[in-house]
């Protein structure tokens, strides 16, 4: 069994899955942004108050806030502790959440616990100066080709990081938000938003940004993982070994 797990981890890492939101074997991580202060705003879906959603945050707030979603796909409850979000190489740290237990098949959401105490759009390395073009309507750090060398370096040094503990604090998970979702593409997106708000739907952490989509691993990629795993197990059997 340990050999099979190592094989799965190696193959998934090679395909970029472990760095794209897969944490503990039963957890999948997403990032988004909620804004109901301005016209056309929306909440990432699912959201607070939804079926099977647990959180320390009330839905009855005005939101201008980053958000992290953790799906527990396993058969047992998992407690998340020491939850922390770092921006700008750790210069800005949000760590005010208490431990949260996410039941089997349920979703946990970490977002503001009081109005605007997780307004992470204000801390992008590009400030309020968007860099938007037709090919990159989200602009900011998602459009590196339109940035100066200094701006590019600032973006690369300021990838948001999400970390937390599982297993009673014994295991630490850490993920880079390479789509710059939590800090709204690296700048205060309200300055460049064509629809007047900063809302972003859930994106699988570690993937390029899609404002309205989840950026799930494509079925073809998952098929490749399955085929590779089958091939690895067969190869192990031919060598006389068996997964334990």
C-alpha positions in Angstrom: 0.0 0.0 0.0 2.8 2.4 0.8 4.4 1.7 -2.6 1.1 2.4 -4.3 0.8 5.7 -2.4 4.3 6.7 -3.3 3.6 5.9 -7.0 0.4 7.9 -7.0 2.2 10.9 -5.3 5.0 10.8 -7.8 2.7 10.6 -10.8 0.4 13.3 -9.5 3.3 15.6 -8.8 4.7 15.0 -12.3 1.3 16.0 -13.7 1.1 19.1 -11.5 -1.8 17.8 -9.4 -0.3 17.9 -6.0 0.7 21.6 -6.4 -2.8 22.4 -7.8 -5.0 21.9 -4.8 -4.6 18.3 -3.7 -3.6 18.3 0.0 -4.3 15.5 2.5 -5.5 12.6 0.5 -9.1 13.5 1.1 -8.9 17.3 0.8 -9.2 19.5 -2.3 -8.4 23.3 -2.0 -10.0 26.2 -3.9 -9.6 30.0 -3.7 -12.0 32.7 -4.7 -13.2 36.2 -3.8 -16.5 37.5 -2.5 -17.9 41.0 -3.2 -21.4 42.1 -2.6 -20.6 45.8 -2.1 -20.7 46.8 -5.7 -23.0 46.1 -8.7 -22.8 42.7 -10.4 -21.1 41.2 -7.3 -21.5 37.5 -6.5 -20.3 34.9 -4.1 -18.2 31.9 -5.1 -20.6 28.9 -5.3 -21.1 27.0 -3.1 -21.1 29.6 -0.4 -21.9 30.2 3.3 -25.2 28.8 4.3 -25.2 26.2 1.5 -25.9 22.6 1.9 -23.0 20.7 3.5 -21.0 23.9 4.0 -19.4 24.7 7.4 -17.6 27.9 8.4 -16.8 30.3 11.2 -18.2 33.1 9.1 -21.8 34.4 9.0 -23.4 34.9 5.6 -25.1 38.0 7.0 -22.3 40.4 6.3 -21.1 42.9 3.7 -18.3 41.1 1.9 -15.2 42.3 0.3 -13.0 39.3 1.1 -10.7 36.6 -0.1 -12.0 33.1 0.4 -10.6 29.6 0.7 -12.7 26.5 0.2 -11.6 23.0 1.4 -13.6 20.0 0.2 -13.4 16.8 2.3 -14.0 14.0 -0.1 -13.2 11.3 2.4 -15.2 9.1 4.7 -14.1 10.7 8.0 -14.2 14.2 9.5 -11.0 16.2 9.3 -10.1 19.1 11.5 -8.2 22.0 10.0 -6.1 24.1 12.4 -3.5 26.8 12.3 -5.1 28.2 9.1 -3.1 31.0 7.6 -2.9 33.1 4.5 0.3 35.0 3.6 0.6 37.8 1.1 3.6 39.7 -0.3 6.2 37.2 0.8 4.7 37.0 4.3 4.6 40.8 4.8 0.8 40.5 5.3 -0.5 37.6 7.3 -4.1 36.6 8.1 -4.4 33.9 10.8 -7.4 34.8 12.9 -9.4 31.6 12.3 -10.0 29.0 14.9 -9.9 25.2 14.2 -12.7 24.0 11.9 -13.9 20.4 11.6 -15.1 19.4 8.1 -17.3 16.4 8.1 -17.1 13.6 5.5 -18.4 14.9 2.1 -18.7 18.4 3.4 -17.0 21.8 2.5 -15.3 24.2 4.8 -15.0 27.9 3.8 -12.5 30.3 5.4 -13.3 33.9 4.7 -13.8 37.2 6.6 -15.1 36.7 10.1 -16.1 40.4 10.4 -16.6 42.9 7.6 -13.5 43.5 5.6 -11.0 41.8 8.0 -9.8 39.6 5.0 -9.9 42.3 2.3 -7.0 40.7 0.6 -7.5 42.6 -2.7 -5.8 45.7 -1.1 -2.4 44.0 -0.8 -1.4 43.1 -4.4 2.1 44.0 -5.4 0.9 46.2 -8.3 -1.3 48.4 -6.1 -4.1 50.1 -8.1 -2.4 50.1 -11.5 -3.9 47.3 -13.7 -2.3 45.9 -16.8 -5.2 44.6 -18.9 -5.4 43.7 -22.6 -7.8 41.8 -24.8 -5.9 38.6 -24.5 -5.6 38.9 -20.7 -8.8 40.6 -19.5 -7.9 39.9 -15.8 -4.7 41.8 -16.1 -2.3 42.2 -13.2 0.0 39.4 -12.4 -2.0 37.1 -14.7 -0.6 39.1 -17.7 3.1 39.0 -17.1 4.0 39.9 -20.7 2.4 43.4 -20.2 4.4 44.1 -17.0 7.9 45.6 -16.6 10.7 43.5 -15.3 10.4 45.0 -11.9 6.6 44.4 -11.8 7.2 40.8 -12.9 9.7 40.3 -10.1 7.3 41.8 -7.6 4.5 39.4 -8.8 6.7 36.3 -8.5 7.8 37.4 -5.0 4.2 37.9 -3.9 2.4 34.7 -4.8 -0.3 34.3 -2.0 0.3 31.2 0.2 -2.3 29.2 2.1 -1.2 26.8 4.9 -2.9 24.8 7.6 -2.5 21.8 9.8 -4.3 18.5 9.8 -4.0 15.3 12.0 -4.1 17.3 15.2 -1.4 19.7 14.1 1.0 16.9 13.2 0.9 17.6 9.4 1.3 21.0 7.7 -0.1 21.6 4.2 1.1 24.6 2.2 -0.1 25.8 -1.2 0.8 28.7 -3.5 -2.1 30.6 -5.2 -0.4 30.8 -8.5 -3.5 32.3 -10.2 -3.3 35.3 -7.7 -6.9 34.8 -6.9 -6.7 35.8 -3.2 -5.1 39.2 -4.0 -7.3 39.6 -7.1 -4.7 39.1 -9.8 -2.0 41.1 -8.0 -3.7 44.5 -7.8 -6.9 46.1 -6.4 -9.1 44.7 -9.1 -11.9 47.3 -8.5 -9.6 49.7 -10.5 -9.7 47.5 -13.6 -12.9 45.5 -13.2 -15.2 45.9 -16.3 -18.3 45.0 -14.3 -17.6 47.1 -11.2 -16.8 44.4 -8.6 -14.0 42.0 -7.5 -15.9 38.7 -7.3 -14.1 35.6 -8.5 -15.6 32.1 -8.5 -13.7 29.1 -7.0 -10.5 28.2 -8.8 -8.5 25.1 -7.9 -5.4 26.5 -6.1 -2.2 26.5 -8.0 -3.9 26.9 -11.4 -4.1 29.9 -13.8 -7.0 32.2 -13.0 -10.4 31.8 -14.5 -12.8 34.3 -13.0 -16.0 32.3 -13.4 -14.7 28.8 -13.4 -13.2 26.1 -11.1 -10.2 25.1 -13.1 -10.6 21.4 -12.2 -8.1 18.9 -13.6 -9.3 17.9 -17.0 -10.8 14.4 -17.4 -8.0 13.5 -19.9 -5.4 14.4 -17.3 -7.1 12.2 -14.7 -7.3 9.4 -17.2 -3.6 9.6 -17.7 -3.1 9.4 -14.0 -5.3 6.2 -13.9 -3.5 4.6 -16.8 -0.1 5.4 -15.4 -1.1 4.0 -12.0 -2.3 0.8 -13.6 0.9 0.5 -15.6 3.0 1.1 -12.5 1.1 -1.6 -10.5 1.5 -4.1 -13.4 5.2 -3.3 -13.6 5.6 -3.9 -9.9 3.9 -7.3 -10.2 6.1 -8.3 -13.1 9.1 -7.5 -10.9 7.7 -9.8 -8.3 6.6 -7.0 -6.0 3.1 -6.3 -4.7 1.7 -3.1 -3.3 1.4 -3.2 0.5 
